[in-house]
Amino acid sequence: MRCAFCLTSAGFLFGAIRFPDHAQTTLKIIGWAYLPVAVLGFLRPGDLLLGMVQINDPDRWLHLALAAGILVLAFSTLA
């Protein structure tokens, strides 16, 4: 799972370096990517997400909070 967060960090860095004037777009892309992961985590029973990734309740809530926080920033005037 740490690899996924490394990819997210790389996405933020890539967006900041390659498209510095489009911070909100980068946030929207990453936020919208986190949202289905959160929803799938709550909809799938058990501790495996799509049979590949081990998850638990804190992971589910973390992904939901990340998606919500990132999307709030993406649609605010602060970003």
VOVO-590173 format. One record per atom (N, C-alpha, C): x, y, z; atom name. Coordinates in Angstrom, 1 decimal, always signed. Example, Ala and Ser with C-alpha at 12.3 -4.5 7.8 and 13.67 -1.06 7.14 Angstrom:
BEGIN
east: +13.2&north: -5.7&up: +7.8&at: N
east: +12.3&north: -4.5&up: +7.8&at: CA
east: +13.2&north: -3.3&up: +7.8&at: C
east: +12.8&north: -2.2&up: +7.1&at: N
east: +13.7&north: -1.1&up: +7.1&at: CA
east: +12.9&north: +0.0&up: +7.9&at: C
END
This chain:
BEGIN
east: +0.8&north: -1.2&up: +0.0&at: N
east: +0.0&north: +0.0&up: +0.0&at: CA
east: +0.9&north: +1.3&up: +0.0&at: C
east: +2.0&north: +1.2&up: +0.6&at: N
east: +2.9&north: +2.3&up: +0.6&at: CA
east: +3.3&north: +2.8&up: -0.8&at: C
east: +3.3&north: +1.8&up: -1.7&at: N
east: +3.6&north: +2.2&up: -3.1&at: CA
east: +2.6&north: +3.1&up: -3.7&at: C
east: +1.3&north: +2.9&up: -3.3&at: N
east: +0.2&north: +3.7&up: -3.8&at: CA
east: +0.4&north: +5.1&up: -3.4&at: C
east: +0.8&north: +5.3&up: -2.1&at: N
east: +1.0&north: +6.7&up: -1.6&at: CA
east: +2.2&north: +7.3&up: -2.2&at: C
east: +3.2&north: +6.5&up: -2.6&at: N
east: +4.4&north: +7.0&up: -3.3&at: CA
east: +3.9&north: +7.5&up: -4.7&at: C
east: +3.0&north: +6.8&up: -5.3&at: N
east: +2.5&north: +7.2&up: -6.6&at: CA
east: +1.7&north: +8.5&up: -6.5&at: C
east: +0.9&north: +8.6&up: -5.5&at: N
east: +0.2&north: +9.8&up: -5.2&at: CA
east: +1.1&north: +11.0&up: -5.1&at: C
east: +2.2&north: +10.8&up: -4.3&at: N
east: +3.1&north: +11.9&up: -4.0&at: CA
east: +3.8&north: +12.2&up: -5.4&at: C
east: +4.1&north: +11.2&up: -6.1&at: N
east: +4.8&north: +11.5&up: -7.5&at: CA
east: +3.8&north: +12.3&up: -8.3&at: C
east: +2.5&north: +12.0&up: -8.3&at: N
east: +1.5&north: +12.7&up: -9.1&at: CA
east: +1.4&north: +14.2&up: -8.6&at: C
east: +1.5&north: +14.4&up: -7.3&at: N
east: +1.5&north: +15.8&up: -6.9&at: CA
east: +2.8&north: +16.5&up: -7.3&at: C
east: +3.9&north: +15.9&up: -7.2&at: N
east: +5.2&north: +16.5&up: -7.6&at: CA
east: +5.2&north: +16.7&up: -9.1&at: C
east: +4.7&north: +15.8&up: -9.9&at: N
east: +4.7&north: +15.9&up: -11.4&at: CA
east: +3.8&north: +17.1&up: -11.8&at: C
east: +2.6&north: +17.1&up: -11.1&at: N
east: +1.7&north: +18.2&up: -11.4&at: CA
east: +2.3&north: +19.6&up: -11.1&at: C
east: +3.0&north: +19.6&up: -9.9&at: N
east: +3.5&north: +20.9&up: -9.5&at: CA
east: +4.7&north: +21.4&up: -10.4&at: C
east: +5.5&north: +20.4&up: -10.8&at: N
east: +6.7&north: +20.8&up: -11.6&at: CA
east: +6.3&north: +21.0&up: -13.1&at: C
east: +5.5&north: +20.1&up: -13.6&at: N
east: +5.1&north: +20.2&up: -15.1&at: CA
east: +4.1&north: +21.2&up: -15.4&at: C
east: +3.1&north: +21.3&up: -14.5&at: N
east: +2.0&north: +22.3&up: -14.7&at: CA
east: +1.8&north: +23.2&up: -13.5&at: C
east: +2.7&north: +24.1&up: -13.2&at: N
east: +2.6&north: +24.9&up: -12.0&at: CA
east: +1.4&north: +25.8&up: -12.0&at: C
east: +0.9&north: +26.2&up: -13.1&at: N
east: -0.3&north: +27.0&up: -13.1&at: CA
east: -1.6&north: +26.3&up: -13.0&at: C
east: -1.6&north: +25.0&up: -12.9&at: N
east: -2.8&north: +24.1&up: -12.9&at: CA
east: -2.9&north: +23.3&up: -11.7&at: C
east: -2.6&north: +23.9&up: -10.5&at: N
east: -2.7&north: +23.1&up: -9.3&at: CA
east: -4.0&north: +22.6&up: -9.0&at: C
east: -5.1&north: +23.3&up: -9.3&at: N
east: -6.4&north: +22.8&up: -9.1&at: CA
east: -6.7&north: +21.6&up: -9.9&at: C
east: -6.3&north: +21.6&up: -11.2&at: N
east: -6.5&north: +20.4&up: -12.0&at: CA
east: -5.8&north: +19.2&up: -11.5&at: C
east: -4.6&north: +19.4&up: -11.0&at: N
east: -3.8&north: +18.2&up: -10.4&at: CA
east: -4.6&north: +17.7&up: -9.2&at: C
east: -5.1&north: +18.6&up: -8.3&at: N
east: -5.8&north: +18.2&up: -7.1&at: CA
east: -7.1&north: +17.5&up: -7.5&at: C
east: -7.8&north: +18.0&up: -8.6&at: N
east: -9.1&north: +17.3&up: -9.0&at: CA
east: -8.8&north: +15.9&up: -9.5&at: C
east: -7.7&north: +15.7&up: -10.3&at: N
east: -7.4&north: +14.4&up: -10.8&at: CA
east: -7.2&north: +13.4&up: -9.7&at: C
east: -6.3&north: +13.8&up: -8.8&at: N
east: -6.0&north: +12.9&up: -7.7&at: CA
east: -7.1&north: +12.7&up: -6.7&at: C
east: -7.9&north: +13.8&up: -6.5&at: N
east: -9.1&north: +13.6&up: -5.6&at: CA
east: -10.1&north: +12.7&up: -6.2&at: C
east: -10.4&north: +12.9&up: -7.5&at: N
east: -11.3&north: +12.0&up: -8.1&at: CA
east: -10.8&north: +10.6&up: -8.2&at: C
east: -9.5&north: +10.4&up: -8.2&at: N
east: -9.0&north: +9.0&up: -8.2&at: CA
east: -9.1&north: +8.4&up: -6.9&at: C
east: -9.0&north: +9.1&up: -5.8&at: N
east: -9.1&north: +8.6&up: -4.5&at: CA
east: -10.6&north: +8.2&up: -4.1&at: C
east: -11.5&north: +9.0&up: -4.7&at: N
east: -12.9&north: +8.7&up: -4.3&at: CA
east: -13.4&north: +7.3&up: -4.7&at: C
east: -13.2&north: +6.8&up: -5.9&at: N
east: -13.7&north: +5.4&up: -6.1&at: CA
east: -13.0&north: +4.4&up: -5.3&at: C
east: -11.7&north: +4.6&up: -4.9&at: N
east: -11.0&north: +3.7&up: -4.0&at: CA
east: -11.7&north: +3.7&up: -2.7&at: C
east: -12.1&north: +4.8&up: -2.2&at: N
east: -12.8&north: +4.9&up: -0.9&at: CA
east: -14.2&north: +4.2&up: -1.0&at: C
east: -14.9&north: +4.5&up: -2.1&at: N
east: -16.2&north: +3.9&up: -2.2&at: CA
east: -16.1&north: +2.4&up: -2.3&at: C
east: -15.2&north: +1.9&up: -3.1&at: N
east: -15.0&north: +0.5&up: -3.3&at: CA
east: -14.6&north: -0.2&up: -2.0&at: C
east: -13.8&north: +0.5&up: -1.2&at: N
east: -13.4&north: +0.0&up: +0.1&at: CA
east: -14.6&north: -0.2&up: +1.0&at: C
east: -15.6&north: +0.7&up: +1.0&at: N
east: -16.8&north: +0.5&up: +1.8&at: CA
east: -17.8&north: -0.5&up: +1.2&at: C
east: -17.8&north: -0.6&up: -0.1&at: N
east: -18.8&north: -1.6&up: -0.7&at: CA
east: -18.3&north: -3.0&up: -0.7&at: C
east: -17.0&north: -3.2&up: -0.7&at: N
east: -16.5&north: -4.6&up: -0.7&at: CA
east: -16.4&north: -5.2&up: +0.7&at: C
east: -17.0&north: -6.4&up: +0.9&at: N
east: -16.8&north: -7.0&up: +2.2&at: CA
east: -15.4&north: -7.6&up: +2.3&at: C
east: -15.0&north: -7.8&up: +3.5&at: N
east: -13.7&north: -8.4&up: +3.8&at: CA
east: -12.6&north: -7.4&up: +3.8&at: C
east: -11.4&north: -8.0&up: +3.9&at: N
east: -10.2&north: -7.2&up: +4.0&at: CA
east: -9.3&north: -7.1&up: +2.8&at: C
east: -9.8&north: -7.5&up: +1.6&at: N
east: -9.1&north: -7.4&up: +0.4&at: CA
east: -9.9&north: -6.5&up: -0.6&at: C
east: -9.2&north: -5.5&up: -1.1&at: N
east: -9.8&north: -4.6&up: -2.1&at: CA
east: -9.5&north: -5.2&up: -3.4&at: C
east: -10.6&north: -5.6&up: -4.1&at: N
east: -10.5&north: -6.2&up: -5.5&at: CA
east: -9.6&north: -7.4&up: -5.5&at: C
east: -9.5&north: -8.1&up: -4.3&at: N
east: -8.6&north: -9.3&up: -4.2&at: CA
east: -7.1&north: -9.0&up: -4.3&at: C
east: -6.7&north: -7.8&up: -4.2&at: N
east: -5.3&north: -7.5&up: -4.4&at: CA
east: -4.7&north: -6.8&up: -3.2&at: C
east: -5.4&north: -5.8&up: -2.6&at: N
east: -4.8&north: -4.9&up: -1.6&at: CA
east: -5.5&north: -5.2&up: -0.3&at: C
east: -4.6&north: -5.4&up: +0.7&at: N
east: -5.1&north: -5.6&up: +2.1&at: CA
east: -5.6&north: -4.2&up: +2.7&at: C
east: -6.9&north: -4.2&up: +3.1&at: N
east: -7.4&north: -2.9&up: +3.7&at: CA
east: -8.1&north: -3.3&up: +5.0&at: C
east: -8.3&north: -2.2&up: +5.8&at: N
east: -9.1&north: -2.3&up: +7.0&at: CA
east: -9.9&north: -1.1&up: +7.2&at: C
east: -10.7&north: -1.0&up: +8.3&at: N
east: -11.5&north: +0.2&up: +8.5&at: CA
east: -10.8&north: +1.5&up: +8.5&at: C
east: -9.7&north: +1.6&up: +9.2&at: N
east: -9.0&north: +2.9&up: +9.1&at: CA
east: -8.5&north: +3.3&up: +7.7&at: C
east: -8.2&north: +2.3&up: +6.9&at: N
east: -7.8&north: +2.6&up: +5.5&at: CA
east: -9.0&north: +3.1&up: +4.7&at: C
east: -10.2&north: +2.6&up: +5.0&at: N
east: -11.4&north: +3.0&up: +4.3&at: CA
east: -11.7&north: +4.5&up: +4.6&at: C
east: -11.6&north: +4.8&up: +5.9&at: N
east: -11.9&north: +6.2&up: +6.3&at: CA
east: -10.8&north: +7.1&up: +5.9&at: C
east: -9.5&north: +6.7&up: +5.9&at: N
east: -8.4&north: +7.5&up: +5.4&at: CA
east: -8.6&north: +7.9&up: +4.0&at: C
east: -9.0&north: +6.9&up: +3.1&at: N
east: -9.2&north: +7.2&up: +1.7&at: CA
east: -10.3&north: +8.2&up: +1.5&at: C
east: -11.4&north: +8.0&up: +2.3&at: N
east: -12.5&north: +8.9&up: +2.2&at: CA
east: -12.1&north: +10.3&up: +2.6&at: C
east: -11.4&north: +10.4&up: +3.7&at: N
east: -11.0&north: +11.8&up: +4.2&at: CA
east: -10.0&north: +12.4&up: +3.2&at: C
east: -9.1&north: +11.6&up: +2.6&at: N
east: -8.2&north: +12.2&up: +1.6&at: CA
east: -8.9&north: +12.7&up: +0.4&at: C
east: -9.8&north: +11.9&up: -0.1&at: N
east: -10.6&north: +12.3&up: -1.3&at: CA
east: -11.4&north: +13.6&up: -1.0&at: C
east: -12.1&north: +13.6&up: +0.2&at: N
east: -12.8&north: +14.8&up: +0.5&at: CA
east: -12.0&north: +16.0&up: +0.7&at: C
east: -10.9&north: +15.9&up: +1.4&at: N
east: -10.0&north: +17.0&up: +1.6&at: CA
east: -9.3&north: +17.5&up: +0.4&at: C
east: -8.9&north: +16.6&up: -0.5&at: N
east: -8.2&north: +17.0&up: -1.7&at: CA
east: -9.3&north: +17.7&up: -2.6&at: C
east: -10.5&north: +17.1&up: -2.7&at: N
east: -11.5&north: +17.8&up: -3.6&at: CA
east: -12.0&north: +19.1&up: -3.0&at: C
east: -12.0&north: +19.3&up: -1.7&at: N
east: -12.4&north: +20.6&up: -1.2&at: CA
east: -11.3&north: +21.6&up: -1.6&at: C
east: -10.1&north: +21.2&up: -1.4&at: N
east: -9.0&north: +22.1&up: -1.9&at: CA
east: -9.1&north: +22.4&up: -3.4&at: C
east: -9.4&north: +21.4&up: -4.1&at: N
east: -9.4&north: +21.5&up: -5.6&at: CA
east: -10.5&north: +22.5&up: -6.0&at: C
east: -11.6&north: +22.5&up: -5.3&at: N
east: -12.7&north: +23.4&up: -5.8&at: CA
east: -12.8&north: +24.7&up: -5.0&at: C
east: -11.8&north: +24.9&up: -4.1&at: N
east: -11.7&north: +26.2&up: -3.3&at: CA
east: -10.9&north: +27.2&up: -4.1&at: C
east: -10.9&north: +28.4&up: -3.7&at: N
east: -10.1&north: +29.4&up: -4.4&at: CA
east: -8.7&north: +29.5&up: -3.8&at: C
east: -8.4&north: +28.7&up: -2.8&at: N
east: -7.1&north: +28.7&up: -2.1&at: CA
east: -6.0&north: +28.0&up: -2.9&at: C
east: -6.4&north: +27.0&up: -3.7&at: N
east: -5.3&north: +26.3&up: -4.5&at: CA
east: -4.8&north: +27.0&up: -5.6&at: C
END
